[in-house]
């Protein structure tokens, strides 16, 4: 049994990037699906596919690499709020990642969104992770 599925998601992504895998397969949940959609919308991954028809539902994620240097689009994945220490922020204290070059994924009352979207909508929430 996994006690922190978001950390498991980030660790599987980090390990696949370090091993230069093209595709990573991760067990599915609603939160992981939303994080995957945000990563796709912001251009950190090439594509994704939700496999809900198989018994343990999975997410297949195609990782994005630079064509010449073979460097990943994702350089850093960092878990912020965790089960033992939750990190909540208001819209005024919203963190910026790499001076705006990275994103923070925030779980708000209006759904999952990036730090910039949360600032624009004037909502706060739980900071799940930093991605750059």
MARLO-314510 format. One line per 5 residues: their letters; for each residue x negated, y negated, z of C-alpha. Coordinates in nm, 2 decimals, padded with zeros to 4 digits. Example, Ala and Ser with C-alpha at 12.3 -4.5 7.8 and 13.67 -1.06 7.14 Angstrom:
as) -01.23,00.45,00.78; -01.37,00.11,00.71
//
This chain:
xxxxx) 00.00,00.00,00.00; -00.13,-00.34,-00.10; -00.08,-00.62,00.15; -00.17,-00.91,-00.08; -00.05,-00.85,-00.44
xxxxx) -00.17,-01.19,-00.56; -00.52,-01.13,-00.44; -00.51,-00.79,-00.61; -00.39,-00.96,-00.94; -00.68,-01.21,-00.92
xxxxx) -00.94,-00.94,-00.84; -00.83,-00.72,-01.13; -00.86,-01.02,-01.36; -01.20,-01.12,-01.22; -01.33,-00.76,-01.25
xxxxx) -01.21,-00.73,-01.61; -01.37,-01.06,-01.71; -01.70,-00.96,-01.54; -01.69,-00.63,-01.74; -01.60,-00.81,-02.06
xxxxx) -01.28,-00.62,-02.11; -01.04,-00.73,-02.38; -00.72,-00.62,-02.20; -00.64,-00.57,-01.84; -00.34,-00.39,-01.70
xxxxx) -00.18,-00.50,-01.37; 00.12,-00.38,-01.18; 00.41,-00.61,-01.23; 00.61,-00.83,-00.99; 00.81,-01.15,-01.04
xxxxx) 00.53,-01.37,-00.89; 00.27,-01.21,-01.11; 00.49,-01.26,-01.42; 00.52,-01.63,-01.34; 00.14,-01.67,-01.28
xxxxx) 00.08,-01.49,-01.62; 00.32,-01.72,-01.80; 00.14,-02.03,-01.66; -00.20,-01.89,-01.76; -00.07,-01.83,-02.11
xxxxx) 00.09,-02.18,-02.14; -00.23,-02.35,-02.02; -00.45,-02.15,-02.26; -00.65,-01.93,-02.02; -00.54,-01.60,-02.17
xxxxx) -00.46,-01.50,-02.53; -00.14,-01.30,-02.49; 00.06,-01.09,-02.25; 00.32,-00.82,-02.25; 00.56,-00.71,-01.98
xxxxx) 00.61,-00.34,-01.99; 00.93,-00.29,-01.78; 01.04,00.03,-01.96; 00.77,00.24,-01.79; 00.82,00.36,-01.43
xxxxx) 00.55,00.16,-01.26; 00.62,-00.17,-01.45; 00.30,-00.32,-01.58; 00.17,-00.64,-01.73; -00.09,-00.61,-02.01
xxxxx) -00.30,-00.93,-02.04; -00.53,-01.00,-02.34; -00.82,-01.20,-02.20; -00.96,-01.50,-02.39; -01.33,-01.53,-02.48
xxxxx) -01.53,-01.79,-02.68; -01.60,-01.64,-03.03; -01.97,-01.74,-03.03; -02.09,-01.74,-02.67; -01.85,-01.46,-02.56
xxxxx) -01.79,-01.66,-02.24; -01.45,-01.62,-02.08; -01.20,-01.90,-02.08; -01.15,-01.83,-01.70; -01.47,-01.91,-01.51
xxxxx) -01.33,-01.91,-01.15; -01.03,-01.75,-00.98; -00.99,-01.84,-00.62; -00.71,-01.74,-00.38; -00.61,-02.03,-00.15
xxxxx) -00.30,-01.93,00.05; -00.31,-01.58,00.19; -00.09,-01.38,00.42; -00.30,-01.46,00.73; -00.33,-01.83,00.65
xxxxx) -00.07,-02.00,00.44; -00.16,-02.33,00.28; 00.13,-02.57,00.22; 00.09,-02.92,00.08; 00.32,-03.21,00.00
xxxxx) 00.33,-03.38,-00.33; 00.10,-03.65,-00.20; -00.17,-03.41,-00.09; -00.17,-03.19,-00.40; -00.52,-03.06,-00.48
xxxxx) -00.71,-03.13,-00.80; -00.94,-02.86,-00.93; -01.26,-02.96,-01.10; -01.14,-03.32,-01.13; -00.84,-03.22,-01.33
xxxxx) -01.02,-02.97,-01.56; -00.88,-02.67,-01.37; -00.53,-02.59,-01.24; -00.38,-02.50,-00.90; -00.08,-02.27,-00.91
xxxxx) 00.18,-02.39,-00.66; 00.50,-02.20,-00.55; 00.77,-02.47,-00.50; 01.14,-02.47,-00.44; 01.17,-02.55,-00.81
xxxxx) 00.97,-02.24,-00.91; 00.61,-02.17,-00.99; 00.42,-02.46,-01.15; 00.08,-02.62,-01.18; -00.04,-02.90,-00.95
xxxxx) 00.01,-03.16,-01.22; 00.37,-03.05,-01.28; 00.44,-03.05,-00.91; 00.30,-03.41,-00.88; 00.52,-03.53,-01.17
xxxxx) 00.83,-03.37,-01.02; 00.74,-03.50,-00.67; 00.76,-03.16,-00.50; 00.52,-02.98,-00.26; 00.48,-02.61,-00.19
xxxxx) 00.25,-02.33,-00.12; -00.08,-02.34,-00.31; -00.14,-01.99,-00.43; -00.47,-02.01,-00.62; -00.72,-02.23,-00.81
xx) -00.81,-02.14,-01.17; -01.08,-02.30,-01.38
//
